[in-house]
Amino acid sequence: MKPKYTPGPWKVRFVGDEIWINSTHWEALAKVSSVPEIVEENTGENQGMDNARLIAAAPELLAAIKEIYSAAVDMHSQFLKHDGWRDDATEEVIQIVENQDRIFEEYRNLIAKAEGRG
């Protein structure tokens, strides 16, 4: 499926006293904050930059989570194909394997949310 968003990588850019997310071709994608607006009163830290870095990493994070999900599903399927896997597994391993469906559902929901399908 072709993404509906501007493909990454995205970059954090300053324009005057504003923090923006731009594509690699300088296309403005989003204004994150004005620098004076976001400085924490007590610490003096600029949350805007942290927010901007996280947003700018979104395309790569989505691609990585899709790869991790696909690899995990493949490994899980291969593991379950072996008859008798429970005989040699510890209780901890059995619990992890049994929780995979819930974890996979969380991955699917997260990916769908990022792609505007959930």
C-alpha positions as CSV (number, residue, x, y, z in Angstrom):
1,M,0.0,0.0,0.0
2,K,1.4,3.4,-1.0
3,P,1.6,5.8,2.0
4,K,-0.8,8.7,2.1
5,Y,1.8,10.8,3.9
6,T,4.9,12.4,2.6
7,P,7.6,9.8,2.5
8,G,10.6,10.3,4.8
9,P,13.1,11.1,5.8
10,W,11.8,14.2,7.6
11,K,14.0,16.9,9.0
12,V,13.7,19.3,11.9
13,R,14.2,22.9,10.7
14,F,14.2,26.3,12.4
15,V,12.4,29.1,10.6
16,G,12.9,32.3,12.7
17,D,11.8,31.2,16.2
18,E,9.6,28.4,15.0
19,I,10.3,24.7,14.8
20,W,9.1,23.0,11.6
21,I,9.1,19.5,10.2
22,N,10.2,19.5,6.6
23,S,10.6,16.9,3.9
24,T,14.1,16.4,2.4
25,H,13.0,18.8,-0.4
26,W,12.2,21.5,2.1
27,E,8.4,21.0,1.8
28,A,6.9,22.2,5.1
29,L,4.9,19.4,6.7
30,A,4.1,20.8,10.1
31,K,4.8,23.6,12.5
32,V,5.7,22.0,15.8
33,S,6.0,25.0,18.0
34,S,7.3,28.5,18.4
35,V,10.4,28.2,20.5
36,P,9.4,30.7,23.3
37,E,6.0,29.0,23.6
38,I,7.2,25.6,24.5
39,V,10.1,26.3,27.0
40,E,9.4,24.6,30.3
41,E,8.9,27.2,33.1
42,N,10.8,25.3,35.8
43,T,13.6,23.7,33.8
44,G,14.1,26.0,30.9
45,E,14.1,22.9,28.6
46,N,12.7,23.2,25.1
47,Q,10.2,20.4,24.7
48,G,9.5,21.6,21.1
49,M,12.8,20.2,19.9
50,D,12.2,16.8,21.5
51,N,8.7,16.7,20.0
52,A,10.0,17.7,16.6
53,R,12.7,15.0,16.7
54,L,10.1,12.4,17.5
55,I,7.7,13.5,14.8
56,A,10.5,13.7,12.2
57,A,11.5,10.1,13.0
58,A,7.9,8.9,12.4
59,P,8.4,7.5,8.8
60,E,11.5,5.5,9.8
61,L,9.8,4.3,13.0
62,L,6.8,3.1,11.0
63,A,9.0,1.3,8.5
64,A,11.0,-0.3,11.4
65,I,7.9,-1.5,13.2
66,K,6.5,-3.0,10.0
67,E,9.7,-5.0,9.5
68,I,9.9,-6.1,13.1
69,Y,6.2,-7.2,13.0
70,S,6.7,-9.1,9.8
71,A,9.8,-10.9,11.1
72,A,8.2,-11.7,14.4
73,V,5.1,-13.2,12.7
74,D,7.3,-15.3,10.4
75,M,9.5,-16.6,13.4
76,H,6.4,-17.3,15.4
77,S,4.8,-19.3,12.6
78,Q,8.0,-21.3,12.0
79,F,8.3,-22.0,15.7
80,L,4.8,-23.3,16.0
81,K,5.3,-25.7,13.0
82,H,7.6,-27.9,15.1
83,D,5.6,-30.5,16.8
84,G,6.5,-31.0,20.4
85,W,7.9,-27.5,21.0
86,R,6.0,-27.4,24.3
87,D,7.8,-30.5,25.6
88,D,11.2,-28.7,25.6
89,A,10.0,-25.2,26.4
90,T,10.2,-23.6,29.8
91,E,7.0,-22.1,31.3
92,E,8.3,-18.7,30.6
93,V,8.7,-19.5,26.9
94,I,5.3,-21.0,26.7
95,Q,3.8,-17.9,28.3
96,I,5.6,-15.7,25.8
97,V,4.4,-17.8,22.8
98,E,0.8,-17.7,24.1
99,N,0.9,-13.9,24.5
100,Q,2.1,-13.4,20.9
101,D,-1.4,-13.0,19.5
102,R,-2.1,-10.1,21.8
103,I,1.2,-8.5,21.0
104,F,0.7,-9.0,17.3
105,E,-2.7,-7.3,17.6
106,E,-1.1,-4.3,19.3
107,Y,1.4,-4.1,16.4
108,R,-1.4,-4.3,13.8
109,N,-3.4,-1.6,15.6
110,L,-0.4,0.7,15.9
111,I,0.5,0.3,12.2
112,A,-3.2,0.9,11.2
113,K,-3.3,4.0,13.4
114,A,-0.2,5.4,11.8
115,E,-1.6,4.7,8.4
116,G,-4.9,6.3,9.1
117,R,-6.8,3.1,9.2
118,G,-7.5,2.8,12.9
